[in-house]
Structure formats: C-alpha cells, structure tokens
C-alpha cells in the first residue's frame, strides 16, 4: 500500500501547528504574578527593624543629601539587616492592600540594595559590583530575593512590579540605588499610613536639590532619571517640566517659569557614603 505524501510546504505548516499546540501558554509577567491585592486587608508588615537601622546609619546632610555610614552599618547592623530581609521574604504579598504592597516593595528594594553594598564594602560605586557577570555593571539583574517562591532581581522589583502596577512617577523617588545622584534613601521606612506624604516629600526634596534640577540663566539640567524614564513623567519635555513645576519651591519655580526645553541631563554614580 502506498502512503500518499504531503507537499513540503504543507508538511512544514503541519509541523508548526503541532509545535504551537504543544507549547504552553505564554508565561505570566511578574506584574501579573503580583497583581493580586486585598483592598479590605488590615495586615501590616512590621518594618520597625528597618526603620531603626535607617535612623542609626542614614545621616541627613546640610546639602539635602542623605548619606549612609556603610562602615558602621557593616560592623554593627549587617546581621540585623539580613534578619529583616529574611522576614520580608516570608510575607504573602497577595494578602496586603495596595499601599502596604508599595511599602513592602520599596522597603525590600532599598534594604536589599544596602545589603549588597555592605557585602562588597568598601566600594566606590554600586556600578563596581558585578553580580551578573563581568560585562554587567551593577547588581540589578541578579536574582537576589525570593517572594512568594518567585526569585526576583532589583530590576524585577522596580521595572516589572512597581512601575507597571502603580504607574506612578513617584516610584522613582522611593527606590534608592545607593548613589549620590539618586533620590534620598529615607531615614524612615515606608508605611501604608504615611505613604502619600512620604512620596510627596521625596519628590519635593529631590526636585529642589541640584541632584534633581539645576537651573540658571534660562538653562536647565535635569537628573538622568527624567531621561531614562521619560515615559513615566509624560509624553514630552513639556510634561516632564510640568511634573517638576508641581513640586518646585518658589526659588526654583521662578528660575524655570519660562523654560520650555532641557539643556542636558546629569547623574553622579558615586556611592552615597558618609566618608
């Protein structure tokens, strides 16, 4: 008995169809994995250990920059920080309301960033730490924490969870990359009850510091945060300037009142060390 043969192109199409049917459905994004929240939840994560460490080792400078006593932190606070991080990773994030979730992710990001610095200190810049291979500056792509059995990197927390789920430009004032150019590491932990006030205060402090906005003679130099994540602040330079004007104190507001373009962007990757 002769078995009829299919033309090559039909054989190829059939093979593609079989492969497509055999493939699993597209994987959930991290945002989808962590999208669930309980609006009625009163569960609160205890961040008091982190706040105690922040108040012990974060020093507010006269120039508006919060610096970290990494040497003292490493000597006397590193083990307490690791215990706090271990406790956070036991939390069931889906049981929290949205504000508690934001506080959880922001504190986890900041605490783990400090933990990575302490593990490699002394170091001149976080970009000198290469956890993901020699070619990758910084520790951001390495899976460094596990939440709800999902391994996560710092980039996962910021760019796959916080930014897409909240769609709030103030995310960038909440997470700290241990650098001078970054918005401040706060001296208190994020908490749901004070979240809005903390985010507004963080935005105002950064924008009114030279690290956020430098304006003189009609020229404006912004932090590279507004270049790297321009889409989070709007669709144009005008939108970014509108955002900045919302938080500008009178002196800065006067200097940028008639500005319509940005001269350039700058960022200092030096470690935000007290030394």
PAKEDO-312473 format. One record per residue: x, z, y of N, C-alpha, C, O in turn; residue in one letter. Coordinates in steps of 0.001 Angstrom, whole numbers, padded with zeros to 6 digits, always signed. Layout:
<batis>
XZYXZYXZYXZYA/...
</batis>
This chain:
<batis>
+000850+000000-001197+000000+000000+000000+000876+000000+001233+001803+000801+001348X/+000583-000891+002147+001375-000988+003364+000736-000147+004465-000455-000278+004750X/+001543+000718+005082+001056+001556+006181+001298+000817+007479+002440+000479+007789X/+000245+000556+008251+000440-000181+009495+001286+000630+010485+001164+001853+010548X/+002118-000032+011236+002987+000644+012217+002407+000511+013609+001790-000499+013945X/+002614+001555+014428+002172+001541+015810+003237+000902+016688+004429+001031+016411X/+002819+000221+017736+003823-000282+018693+004659+000872+019234+004176+002001+019318X/+005868+000605+019588+006804+001651+020030+006253+002450+021198+006408+003670+021258X/+005598+001742+022142+005118+002460+023322+004001+003431+022975+003896+004510+023560X/+003154+003032+022004+002080+003951+021586+002655+005127+020810+002159+006248+020912X/+003708+004866+020033+004369+005952+019316+004970+006961+020293+004887+008170+020079X/+005571+006456+021358+006170+007331+022366+005098+008154+023075+005271+009350+023309X/+003987+007496+023415+002896+008224+024082+002303+009290+023181+001976+010387+023634X/+002165+008963+021898+001622+009934+020939+002531+011147+020818+002071+012286+020737X/+003832+010878+020808+004796+011972+020708+004723+012872+021938+004778+014096+021823X/+004598+012259+023118+004482+013054+024347+003223+013905+024331+003244+015052+024776X/+002119+013350+023818+000871+014097+023749+000997+015288+022818+000524+016380+023131X/+001637+015077+021668+001837+016174+020714+002681+017276+021340+002375+018459+021196X/+003747+016880+022036+004619+017865+022675+003880+018629+023763+004051+019840+023902X/+003053+017920+024538+002304+018573+025613+001330+019599+025061+001181+020691+025610X/+000658+019232+023953-000302+020159+023347+000392+021360+022730-000178+022450+022666X/+001631+021160+022273+002368+022253+021636+002991+023202+022647+003309+024342+022310X/+003169+022745+023887+003804+023580+024901+002852+024655+025380+001655+024399+025516X/+003361+025878+025645+002500+026941+026156+002058+026640+027584+002683+025850+028291X/+000969+027285+027991+000505+027126+029366+001600+027579+030324+002440+028406+029968X/+001589+027045+031520+002636+027383+032479+002706+028892+032683+001687+029577+032772X/+003933+029387+032754+004149+030831+032856+003627+031369+034183+003633+030677+035200X/+003181+032605+034147+002746+033261+035376+003926+033423+036333+005052+033681+035907X/+003661+033272+037597+004675+033623+038582+004732+035141+038672+003818+035835+038227X/+005813+035647+039250+005914+037099+039434+004817+037603+040351+004285+038696+040153X/+004476+036798+041363+003389+037180+042244+002090+037370+041490+001333+038301+041766X/+001830+036479+040528+000622+036598+039714+000685+037807+038788-000317+038491+038577X/+001870+038063+038238+002025+039214+037345+001722+040527+038056+001167+041452+037464X/+002094+040595+039339+001959+041856+040070+000860+041798+041136+000848+042600+042071X/-000055+040849+040986-001116+040696+041982-002198+041765+041858-002892+042066+042830X/-002340+042337+040669-003422+043300+040465-003165+044593+041225-002055+045126+041216X/-004211+045090+041884-004162+046371+042584-005516+047049+042441-006514+046406+042115X/-005540+048348+042688-006787+049120+042607-007130+049628+044011-006568+050628+044456X/-008042+048955+044708-008360+049360+046086-008857+050795+046209-008685+051428+047251X/-009471+051308+045148-010030+052657+045197-009033+053727+044761-009346+054918+044782X/-007844+053306+044371-006870+054254+043827-006372+055244+044882-006134+054887+046035X/-006224+056484+044456-005615+057510+045305-004265+057955+044735-003676+058935+045191X/-003789+057214+043727-002487+057523+043128-001393+057270+044153-001361+056216+044789X/-000510+058221+044310+000589+058098+045273+001921+058344+044571+002078+059324+043842X/+002869+057452+044794+004215+057629+044254+004967+058631+045123+004893+058587+046351X/+005682+059522+044474+006462+060527+045205+007803+059927+045633+008670+059666+044799X/+007959+059716+046924+009200+059163+047474+010017+060230+048206+010926+059902+048970X/+009697+061495+047976+010372+062561+048718+011872+062623+048413+012669+062955+049291X/+012260+062307+047176+013689+062334+046835+014450+061271+047627+015560+061517+048098X/+013854+060102+047768+014473+059028+048544+014535+059398+050014+015546+059159+050674X/+013461+059980+050530+013454+060362+051939+014511+061427+052223+015151+061390+053274X/+014701+062359+051321+015733+063383+051501+017112+062746+051574+017944+063152+052384X/+017356+061751+050732+018641+061056+050739+018822+060260+052030+019909+060242+052606X/+017763+059608+052477+017835+058842+053726+018180+059745+054903+019008+059390+055741X/+017558+060889+054963+017785+061797+056082+019167+062444+056005+019718+062872+057019X/+019715+062510+054800+021045+063099+054631+022167+062124+054952+023213+062533+055457X/+021963+060828+054665+023085+059892+054732+022890+058714+055679+023830+057948+055890X/+021700+058543+056257+021490+057480+057238+021580+058078+058633+020869+059028+058959X/+022451+057519+059446+022733+058047+060782+022246+057056+061838+022652+055894+061840X/+021383+057515+062727+020875+056667+063803+021896+056608+064928+022261+057640+065490X/+022357+055411+065257+023369+055251+066308+022753+055097+067685+021589+054722+067823X/+023546+055391+068700+023081+055226+070078+022785+053772+070412+022050+053487+071358X/+023358+052846+069635+023142+051413+069867+021902+050894+069150+021629+049694+069172X/+021150+051793+068515+019927+051382+067832+020123+050970+066386+019156+050651+065694X/+021361+050973+065924+021648+050587+064544+021743+051824+063656+022497+052748+063959X/+020999+051847+062584+021115+052910+061590+022248+052562+060633+022222+051527+059968X/+023240+053441+060575+024369+053243+059667+024296+054244+058518+023662+055293+058628X/+024951+053901+057425+024889+054720+056215+026252+055317+055916+027263+054614+055917X/+026271+056606+055661+027503+057288+055237+027668+057041+053744+027357+057902+052922X/+028164+055850+053403+028275+055482+051997+029271+056352+051246+029067+056659+050071X/+030351+056750+051919+031345+057593+051252+030719+058930+050847+030875+059370+049708X/+030011+059573+051781+029352+060835+051454+028236+060648+050442+028042+061479+049555X/+027508+059556+050580+026412+059248+049662+026949+059097+048237+026387+059646+047289X/+028034+058351+048102+028596+058115+046778+029089+059411+046148+028950+059615+044942X/+029657+060275+046958+030222+061524+046449+029144+062526+046076+029249+063200+045051X/+028105+062629+046900+027159+063732+046722+025705+063327+046415+024895+064167+046023X/+025382+062038+046596+023980+061655+046433+023706+060565+045424+022545+060234+045186X/+024742+059993+044817+024553+058840+043928+023709+059174+042707+022850+058387+042311X/+023947+060325+042114+023194+060681+040902+021721+060929+041211+020854+060572+040413X/+021432+061535+042355+020040+061754+042762+019350+060421+043020+018168+060263+042712X/+020075+059465+043582+019512+058141+043825+019167+057456+042510+018106+056843+042393X/+020042+057550+041528+019766+056918+040236+018560+057573+039551+017788+056884+038884X/+018390+058868+039702+017212+059529+039129+015938+059029+039809+014926+058793+039149X/+015997+058871+041128+014832+058362+041862+014494+056945+041400+013326+056629+041174X/+015501+056100+041259+015266+054733+040816+014688+054701+039403+013818+053884+039101X/+015166+055580+038553+014627+055642+037187+013155+056051+037205+012355+055520+036434X/+012796+056984+038072+011399+057428+038157+010503+056314+038686+009380+056151+038208X/+010978+055546+039661+010175+054439+040190+009849+053418+039105+008746+052872+039060X/+010816+053170+038239+010628+052129+037237+009695+052552+036097+009409+051760+035200X/+009228+053785+036136+008225+054252+035175+006805+054060+035697+005844+054261+034955X/+006662+053675+036957+005341+053570+037581+004579+052360+037064+005167+051320+036766X/+003265+052508+036962+002373+051394+036653+001835+050881+037984+000885+051437+038534X/+002443+049829+038490+002146+049359+039838+000690+048908+039974+000110+049031+041053X/+000103+048399+038922-001272+047898+038989-002280+048993+039300-003389+048704+039750X/-001910+050241+039069-002827+051358+039332-002834+051783+040793-003616+052652+041179X/-001976+051186+041609-001848+051592+043004-002705+050718+043911-003028+049581+043564X/-003073+051253+045074-003715+050409+046077-002646+049592+046796-001451+049821+046606X/-003073+048646+047616-002138+047700+048214-001067+048362+049086+000104+047993+049005X/-001453+049329+049915-000461+049970+050782+000556+050751+049961+001745+050753+050279X/+000090+051416+048904+001019+052133+048021+001968+051150+047341+003146+051446+047144X/+001448+049991+046987+002293+048980+046357+003378+048489+047315+004539+048355+046929X/+002997+048223+048559+004001+047777+049526+005092+048831+049681+006281+048511+049659X/+004685+050082+049838+005662+051163+049976+006562+051237+048748+007769+051446+048864X/+005964+051065+047572+006727+051095+046316+007801+050009+046313+008974+050288+046060X/+007394+048771+046594+008347+047660+046507+009426+047755+047585+010596+047490+047312X/+009048+048126+048791+010035+048229+049871+011047+049333+049582+012249+049141+049769X/+010568+050480+049129+011484+051579+048801+012371+051230+047608+013557+051561+047594X/+011797+050562+046609+012583+050162+045447+013690+049200+045868+014839+049354+045453X/+013351+048218+046682+014343+047247+047149+015473+047950+047907+016651+047727+047628X/+015106+048785+048849+016123+049432+049683+016978+050412+048886+018196+050466+049060X/+016338+051183+048014+017085+052160+047216+018038+051468+046250+019172+051912+046070X/+017586+050388+045632+018461+049682+044692+019606+049003+045420+020717+048937+044894X/+019357+048497+046619+020434+047899+047405+021515+048928+047703+022704+048649+047548X/+021102+050112+048130+022079+051183+048381+022814+051538+047092+024029+051731+047104X/+022089+051624+045990+022694+051952+044697+023778+050938+044323+024841+051318+043832X/+023516+049669+044549+024508+048625+044248+025735+048785+045145+026869+048653+044683X/+025507+049068+046416+026645+049292+047319+027481+050467+046824+028707+050373+046764X/+026832+051565+046472+027569+052750+046019+028375+052460+044757+029486+052967+044603X/+027826+051649+043851+028539+051310+042618+029808+050504+042893+030717+050485+042063X/+029882+049838+044050+031028+048975+044354+031820+049445+045570+032797+048807+045962X/+031412+050532+046151+032060+051033+047368+033460+051564+047058+033654+052197+046020X/+034445+051320+047940+034342+050685+049264+034290+049162+049180+034965+048545+048356X/+033476+048574+050045+033319+047139+050125+033032+046788+051587+032368+047548+052292X/+033530+045647+052034+033372+045275+053445+032019+044645+053736+031516+044731+054856X/+031433+044013+052731+030155+043325+052911+029444+043236+051574+030081+043128+050527X/+028131+043283+051617+027355+043129+050386+027602+041758+049756+027441+041595+048547X/+027990+040776+050565+028251+039438+050036+029519+039390+049186+029747+038422+048460X/+030338+040431+049276+031544+040502+048443+031225+040952+047019+032082+040872+046139X/+030012+041421+046789+029598+041887+045464+028979+040710+044723+027980+040147+045170X/+029565+040342+043599+029070+039190+042841+028615+039659+041461+029416+039788+040536X/+027323+039908+041346+026769+040347+040069+026337+039181+039195+026185+039334+037983X/+026137+038010+039804+025604+036865+039072+026654+035784+038840+026311+034622+038621X/+027914+036154+038885+028965+035175+038684+029799+034976+039935+029363+035300+041040X/+030969+034454+039764+031934+034343+040860+031428+033466+041994+031741+033723+043156X/+030654+032436+041678+030231+031482+042696+029070+031978+043541+028758+031378+044569X/+028420+033067+043128+027238+033545+043832+027565+034780+044657+027781+035865+044116X/+027598+034603+045968+027886+035729+046857+026685+036660+046908+025545+036216+047045X/+026951+037948+046796+025870+038919+046882+025238+039221+045535+025433+038482+044570X/+024479+040309+045469+023895+040768+044200+022437+040362+043994+021785+040878+043086X/+021912+039453+044811+020461+039306+044912+019788+038633+043718+018593+038837+043504X/+020515+037840+042937+019865+037097+041854+019967+037787+040491+019341+037338+039532X/+020723+038841+040392+020874+039561+039127+019655+040443+038869+019163+041110+039779X/+019168+040445+037623+018069+041340+037256+018623+042769+037232+019462+043103+036395X/+018149+043600+038149+018753+044924+038326+017764+046077+038149+018180+047233+038068X/+016466+045785+038087+015462+046817+037838+014420+046254+036882+014329+045042+036686X/+013637+047151+036290+012559+046730+035393+011290+047469+035791+011266+048700+035829X/+010239+046717+036086+008955+047298+036478+007866+046730+035576+007750+045515+035420X/+007081+047602+034991+006042+047170+034038+006626+046243+032969+006014+045249+032581X/+007824+046598+032509+008548+045871+031467+009016+044481+031899+009389+043663+031058X/+008999+044212+033192+009443+042917+033719+010780+043098+034445+010829+043808+035450X/+011860+042480+033967+013142+042566+034677+013052+041820+036002+012509+040718+036074X/+013597+042442+037052+013484+041871+038389+014818+041930+039129+015615+042849+038941X/+015033+040940+039960+016166+040947+040882+015670+041357+042267+014465+041448+042503X/+016600+041602+043166+016218+041886+044550+015498+040684+045163+014527+040851+045902X/+015970+039484+044861+015292+038288+045361+013874+038179+044802+012964+037736+045502X/+013686+038577+043557+012339+038561+042977+011400+039461+043780+010277+039075+044106X/+011880+040665+044094+011041+041622+044822+010666+041071+046194+009502+041125+046590X/+011646+040544+046916+011376+040077+048280+010616+038754+048308+009604+038625+048998X/+011114+037769+047549+010619+036401+047727+009522+035996+046746+008784+035045+047004X/+009406+036711+045619+008381+036364+044643+007224+037361+044614+006166+037074+044056X/+007430+038534+045218+006365+039546+045207+005928+039897+046626+004785+039627+046996X/+006803+040486+047423+006403+040949+048754+005939+039809+049663+004854+039882+050240X/+006732+038784+049792+006376+037709+050735+005111+036958+050328+004222+036794+051163X/+004991+036494+049082+003778+035732+048746+002519+036575+048630+001428+036088+048927X/+002643+037830+048205+001441+038654+048035+000915+039183+049358-000298+039260+049550X/+001801+039550+050274+001349+040132+051547+001269+039109+052680+000459+039258+053594X/+002092+038090+052623+002098+037069+053678+002116+037725+055071+001329+037393+055958X/+003029+038647+055207+003167+039420+056435+004612+039308+056895+005511+039734+056170X/+004866+038748+058074+006263+038585+058522+007006+039906+058636+008237+039925+058655X/+006272+041009+058713+006926+042309+058854+007622+042753+057568+008334+043757+057564X/+007420+042016+056487+008216+042264+055273+009697+042241+055620+010480+043023+055080X/+010078+041346+056517+011498+041175+056844+012068+042348+057636+013286+042508+057714X/+011210+043158+058216+011669+044359+058911+011677+045576+057983+012154+046647+058358X/+011150+045404+056783+011036+046527+055845+012180+046575+054845+012622+047656+054455X/+012666+045398+054423+013723+045374+053409+015086+045263+054097+015260+044498+055046X/+016028+046031+053604+017339+046128+054246+018424+045623+053307+018466+046012+052140X/+019308+044753+053814+020355+044147+052987+021716+044788+053208+022745+044179+052919X/+021726+046007+053716+022977+046775+053882+023961+046100+054828+025174+046259+054688X/+023440+045349+055786+024296+044628+056721+023964+044997+058159+022842+045401+058462X/+024937+044857+059034+024749+045167+060454+023663+044278+061062+022879+044735+061894X/+023618+043017+060651+022660+042090+061223+021229+042277+060769+020311+041664+061315X/+021038+043116+059779+019707+043289+059183+018868+044296+059974+019426+045165+060643X/+017540+044193+059907+016711+045284+060422+017106+046605+059769+017613+046624+058647X/+016873+047695+060469+017377+049001+060051+016870+049462+058687+015728+049211+058301X/+017763+050144+057973+017325+050984+056865+016717+052230+057500+017415+052963+058199X/+015425+052485+057270+014795+053606+057970+015300+054950+057468+015840+055046+056366X/+015122+055983+058278+015528+057329+057890+014398+058077+057195+014518+059269+056912X/+013314+057385+056924+012231+057951+056139+011737+056907+055155+011857+055706+055395X/+011179+057377+054040+010662+056459+053033+009359+055838+053509+008597+056456+054253X/+009111+054610+053073+007810+054013+053337+006750+054752+052527+006948+055063+051353X/+005629+055025+053172+004486+055684+052524+003219+055005+052994+003149+054513+054121X/+002214+054978+052127+000971+054278+052454+000346+054816+053734-000130+054041+054563X/+000343+056128+053903-000349+056745+055041+000256+056337+056381-000446+056282+057390X/+001544+056055+056393+002221+055723+057654+002750+054293+057677+003556+053937+058537X/+002294+053473+056731+002872+052141+056556+002738+051271+057798+003722+050685+058249X/+001544+051181+058350+001321+050304+059501+002203+050717+060680+002819+049867+061323X/+002264+052002+060960+003079+052484+062074+004556+052206+061829+005278+051852+062760X/+005018+052362+060580+006421+052108+060280+006776+050629+060422+007840+050292+060942X/+005892+049750+059964+006157+048317+060068+006176+047866+061527+007037+047085+061932X/+005227+048361+062308+005193+048012+063722+006435+048539+064435+007032+047838+065252X/+006820+049768+064126+008009+050347+064750+009277+049616+064358+010163+049421+065190X/+009376+049206+063090+010560+048491+062621+010681+047135+063309+011777+046720+063685X/+009553+046448+063471+009570+045148+064156+010009+045319+065605+010824+044543+066104X/+009476+046322+066275+009787+046546+067685+011270+046897+067871+011919+046393+068788X/+011798+047755+067006+013202+048161+067135+014145+046977+066938+015128+046830+067663X/+013842+046144+065963+014747+045033+065673+014703+043981+066770+015742+043510+067232X/+013514+043622+067178+013370+042573+068180+013989+042984+069514+014505+042137+070242X/+013943+044254+069834+014506+044730+071107+015959+045166+070997+016495+045794+071910X/+016597+044831+069872+018031+045079+069729+018762+043744+069779+018170+042713+069461X/+020034+043736+070168+020801+042475+070203+020921+041827+068823+021166+040625+068721X/+020751+042612+067770+020800+042038+066425+019620+041122+066162+019715+040173+065384X/+018493+041420+066826+017306+040609+066638+017195+039490+067654+016976+038333+067296X/+017349+039844+068942+017185+038866+070028+018224+039143+071111+018363+040273+071578X/+018953+038096+071506+019841+038172+072660+019378+037130+073664+019330+035941+073352X/+019043+037567+074850+018529+036644+075866+019245+036864+077183+019346+037990+077670X/+019744+035775+077754+020443+035855+079042+020477+034475+079680+020784+033481+079023X/+020158+034428+080966+020236+033175+081700+019381+032065+081127+019752+030893+081189X/+018246+032426+080573+017356+031414+080007+017738+030950+078621+017050+030113+078036X/+018843+031488+078076+019273+031135+076724+018916+032273+075770+019065+033448+076106X/+018449+031915+074592+018027+032907+073601+018696+032635+072262+018593+031539+071711X/+019380+033644+071752+019968+033584+070413+019211+034580+069542+019126+035764+069870X/+018673+034103+068449+017881+034942+067556+018662+035261+066284+019622+034575+065932X/+018231+036302+065619+018750+036593+064284+018448+035421+063357+017427+034750+063506X/+019336+035180+062406+019099+034119+061423+017891+034408+060540+017410+033517+059840X/+017400+035635+060564+016161+035940+059842+015062+034972+060269+014256+034536+059447X/+015033+034639+061562+013987+033763+062090+014246+032297+061788+013368+031454+061973X/+015448+031996+061327+015771+030646+060879+015565+030516+059376+014939+029567+058905X/+016101+031486+058623+015965+031460+057168+014499+031483+056722+014121+030809+055764X/+013693+032256+057423+012297+032453+057006+011321+032028+058101+010300+032676+058332X/+011658+030935+058764+010858+030475+059901+009386+030322+059551+008519+030618+060373X/+009092+029855+058321+007702+029611+057947+006875+030891+057904+005649+030836+058010X/+007527+032040+057752+006797+033308+057718+006328+033738+059107+005442+034583+059238X/+006923+033154+060128+006588+033533+061501+005730+032485+062201+005365+032659+063363X/+005411+031411+061509+004584+030363+062079+005100+028998+061705+005935+028867+060810X/+004613+027988+062375+004978+026616+062033+005891+025977+063063+006224+024797+062948X/+006301+026739+064069+007119+026144+065135+007940+027213+065847+007727+028411+065660X/+008887+026751+066674+009662+027662+067508+008746+028458+068424+008976+029640+068678X/+007719+027804+068909+006754+028473+069789+006096+029654+069080+005879+030704+069686X/+005781+029484+067801+005166+030571+067030+006133+031744+066868+005735+032905+066964X/+007401+031431+066622+008405+032489+066489+008527+033263+067794+008579+034492+067785X/+008571+032553+068911+008677+033210+070218+007419+034026+070529+007510+035084+071153X/+006264+033551+070106+005030+034320+070290+005099+035625+069513+004699+036676+070013X/+005610+035553+068286+005787+036764+067483+006731+037739+068178+006458+038937+068241X/+007825+037230+068691+008815+038082+069358+008225+038712+070621+008444+039893+070891X/+007489+037934+071379+006883+038473+072608+005891+039591+072314+005696+040486+073136X/+005275+039538+071159+004310+040590+070795+004978+041962+070771+004340+042968+071079X/+006263+042008+070407+006956+043287+070255+007992+043550+071349+008599+044620+071387X/+008192+042589+072225+009229+042735+073247+008876+043818+074256+007761+043862+074775X/+009842+044691+074527+009691+045679+075585+009796+044963+076940+010261+043825+076994X/+009373+045612+078031+009317+044934+079338+010591+044200+079733+010521+043081+080241X/+011759+044809+079510+013004+044159+079925+013220+042848+079183+013525+041823+079793X/+013061+042887+077863+013235+041665+077074+012122+040667+077383+012369+039464+077470X/+010908+041163+077546+009775+040271+077836+010026+039464+079105+009685+038283+079174X/+010614+040093+080093+010911+039393+081349+011939+038300+081131+011816+037206+081683X/+012957+038591+080324+014036+037623+080102+013595+036411+079286+014177+035333+079411X/+012577+036580+078457+012151+035455+077615+010797+034887+078043+010205+034070+077338X/+010323+035325+079195+008982+034939+079640+008780+033432+079677+007736+032943+079246X/+009754+032686+080182+009589+031241+080353+010407+030432+079346+010527+029213+079467X/+010964+031116+078360+011777+030433+077353+010878+029637+076408+009854+030144+075951X/+011254+028408+076121+010474+027566+075212+011287+027053+074023+010742+026428+073112X/+012594+027322+074041+013443+026862+072942+014474+027927+072602+014718+028847+073383X/+015066+027791+071445+016067+028748+070966+017438+028094+071009+017619+026976+070525X/+018407+028799+071592+019752+028254+071745+020509+028232+070417+021244+027287+070129X/+020321+029289+069604+021029+029375+068335+020617+030597+067550+019751+031368+067966X/+021262+030760+066394+020959+031880+065505+022268+032548+065082+023291+031878+064944X/+022237+033851+064878+023444+034595+064508+023095+035708+063536+021950+036150+063459X/+024106+036153+062795+023890+037244+061827+025230+037858+061473+026208+037142+061257X/+025279+039176+061412+026509+039890+061072+026368+040483+059674+025554+041379+059449X/+027173+039970+058732+027108+040437+057346+028001+041641+057077+028124+042069+055930X/+028620+042190+058106+029424+043388+057893+028590+044532+057365+027414+044649+057706X/+029180+045381+056534+028459+046500+055938+028014+047482+057013+028772+047794+057931X/+026783+047966+056896+026266+048930+057875+026768+050344+057547+025985+051264+057309X/+028062+050479+057543+028751+051718+057172+029009+052557+058417+029174+052022+059514X/+029043+053860+058240+029378+054725+059372+030844+054617+059733+031229+054982+060844X/+031670+054129+058830+033106+054004+059097+033383+052709+059850+034535+052416+060171X/
</batis>
